[in-house]
């Protein structure tokens, strides 16, 4: 989901595949969010694993 008025984005999902040493993370839910900087043509954000 993108919020163009505030130039932010967020999303939810899950980890589809994971390899050693992180294989126990497979199937866990994720949440991502961040901010677009159109002047620089970049964005920053965070990823949270539940």
PyMOL CGO cylinders between C-alpha atoms (Angstrom):
from pymol import cmd
from pymol.cgo import CYLINDER

trace = [
    CYLINDER, 0.00, 0.00, 0.00, 1.30, 3.43, -0.86, 0.3, 1, 1, 1, 1, 1, 1,
    CYLINDER, 1.30, 3.43, -0.86, 0.20, 6.74, 0.64, 0.3, 1, 1, 1, 1, 1, 1,
    CYLINDER, 0.20, 6.74, 0.64, 1.02, 9.28, -2.07, 0.3, 1, 1, 1, 1, 1, 1,
    CYLINDER, 1.02, 9.28, -2.07, -0.25, 12.23, -0.04, 0.3, 1, 1, 1, 1, 1, 1,
    CYLINDER, -0.25, 12.23, -0.04, 2.39, 11.61, 2.64, 0.3, 1, 1, 1, 1, 1, 1,
    CYLINDER, 2.39, 11.61, 2.64, 4.97, 9.87, 0.37, 0.3, 1, 1, 1, 1, 1, 1,
    CYLINDER, 4.97, 9.87, 0.37, 5.02, 6.77, 2.58, 0.3, 1, 1, 1, 1, 1, 1,
    CYLINDER, 5.02, 6.77, 2.58, 4.58, 3.06, 1.91, 0.3, 1, 1, 1, 1, 1, 1,
    CYLINDER, 4.58, 3.06, 1.91, 3.82, -0.04, 3.96, 0.3, 1, 1, 1, 1, 1, 1,
    CYLINDER, 3.82, -0.04, 3.96, 3.23, -3.69, 3.35, 0.3, 1, 1, 1, 1, 1, 1,
    CYLINDER, 3.23, -3.69, 3.35, 2.63, -7.03, 5.03, 0.3, 1, 1, 1, 1, 1, 1,
    CYLINDER, 2.63, -7.03, 5.03, 3.65, -10.48, 3.91, 0.3, 1, 1, 1, 1, 1, 1,
    CYLINDER, 3.65, -10.48, 3.91, 5.52, -13.58, 4.93, 0.3, 1, 1, 1, 1, 1, 1,
    CYLINDER, 5.52, -13.58, 4.93, 8.90, -15.18, 4.36, 0.3, 1, 1, 1, 1, 1, 1,
    CYLINDER, 8.90, -15.18, 4.36, 8.41, -17.68, 1.56, 0.3, 1, 1, 1, 1, 1, 1,
    CYLINDER, 8.41, -17.68, 1.56, 11.82, -19.39, 1.68, 0.3, 1, 1, 1, 1, 1, 1,
    CYLINDER, 11.82, -19.39, 1.68, 14.79, -19.12, 4.01, 0.3, 1, 1, 1, 1, 1, 1,
    CYLINDER, 14.79, -19.12, 4.01, 18.19, -20.78, 4.01, 0.3, 1, 1, 1, 1, 1, 1,
    CYLINDER, 18.19, -20.78, 4.01, 20.67, -21.63, 6.77, 0.3, 1, 1, 1, 1, 1, 1,
    CYLINDER, 20.67, -21.63, 6.77, 21.23, -20.18, 9.25, 0.3, 1, 1, 1, 1, 1, 1,
    CYLINDER, 21.23, -20.18, 9.25, 17.78, -18.54, 9.00, 0.3, 1, 1, 1, 1, 1, 1,
    CYLINDER, 17.78, -18.54, 9.00, 15.61, -21.52, 7.99, 0.3, 1, 1, 1, 1, 1, 1,
    CYLINDER, 15.61, -21.52, 7.99, 13.53, -21.18, 11.19, 0.3, 1, 1, 1, 1, 1, 1,
    CYLINDER, 13.53, -21.18, 11.19, 12.25, -17.83, 9.82, 0.3, 1, 1, 1, 1, 1, 1,
    CYLINDER, 12.25, -17.83, 9.82, 10.43, -19.53, 6.94, 0.3, 1, 1, 1, 1, 1, 1,
    CYLINDER, 10.43, -19.53, 6.94, 6.70, -18.85, 7.14, 0.3, 1, 1, 1, 1, 1, 1,
    CYLINDER, 6.70, -18.85, 7.14, 7.03, -15.94, 9.59, 0.3, 1, 1, 1, 1, 1, 1,
    CYLINDER, 7.03, -15.94, 9.59, 5.04, -12.78, 8.97, 0.3, 1, 1, 1, 1, 1, 1,
    CYLINDER, 5.04, -12.78, 8.97, 6.73, -9.51, 7.96, 0.3, 1, 1, 1, 1, 1, 1,
    CYLINDER, 6.73, -9.51, 7.96, 5.84, -5.84, 8.04, 0.3, 1, 1, 1, 1, 1, 1,
    CYLINDER, 5.84, -5.84, 8.04, 7.64, -3.22, 5.95, 0.3, 1, 1, 1, 1, 1, 1,
    CYLINDER, 7.64, -3.22, 5.95, 7.27, 0.55, 5.94, 0.3, 1, 1, 1, 1, 1, 1,
    CYLINDER, 7.27, 0.55, 5.94, 9.16, 3.61, 4.78, 0.3, 1, 1, 1, 1, 1, 1,
    CYLINDER, 9.16, 3.61, 4.78, 9.30, 7.02, 3.15, 0.3, 1, 1, 1, 1, 1, 1,
    CYLINDER, 9.30, 7.02, 3.15, 9.90, 8.05, -0.47, 0.3, 1, 1, 1, 1, 1, 1,
    CYLINDER, 9.90, 8.05, -0.47, 12.30, 10.91, -1.24, 0.3, 1, 1, 1, 1, 1, 1,
    CYLINDER, 12.30, 10.91, -1.24, 11.32, 11.94, -4.76, 0.3, 1, 1, 1, 1, 1, 1,
    CYLINDER, 11.32, 11.94, -4.76, 13.92, 14.72, -4.92, 0.3, 1, 1, 1, 1, 1, 1,
    CYLINDER, 13.92, 14.72, -4.92, 16.73, 12.19, -4.41, 0.3, 1, 1, 1, 1, 1, 1,
    CYLINDER, 16.73, 12.19, -4.41, 14.94, 9.35, -6.20, 0.3, 1, 1, 1, 1, 1, 1,
    CYLINDER, 14.94, 9.35, -6.20, 15.35, 7.05, -3.19, 0.3, 1, 1, 1, 1, 1, 1,
    CYLINDER, 15.35, 7.05, -3.19, 13.44, 5.64, -0.28, 0.3, 1, 1, 1, 1, 1, 1,
    CYLINDER, 13.44, 5.64, -0.28, 14.23, 4.42, 3.21, 0.3, 1, 1, 1, 1, 1, 1,
    CYLINDER, 14.23, 4.42, 3.21, 12.38, 1.97, 5.38, 0.3, 1, 1, 1, 1, 1, 1,
    CYLINDER, 12.38, 1.97, 5.38, 12.32, -0.81, 7.92, 0.3, 1, 1, 1, 1, 1, 1,
    CYLINDER, 12.32, -0.81, 7.92, 11.48, -4.50, 7.87, 0.3, 1, 1, 1, 1, 1, 1,
    CYLINDER, 11.48, -4.50, 7.87, 10.06, -6.24, 10.95, 0.3, 1, 1, 1, 1, 1, 1,
    CYLINDER, 10.06, -6.24, 10.95, 9.86, -10.03, 11.29, 0.3, 1, 1, 1, 1, 1, 1,
    CYLINDER, 9.86, -10.03, 11.29, 7.22, -11.46, 13.64, 0.3, 1, 1, 1, 1, 1, 1,
]
cmd.load_cgo(trace, "trace")
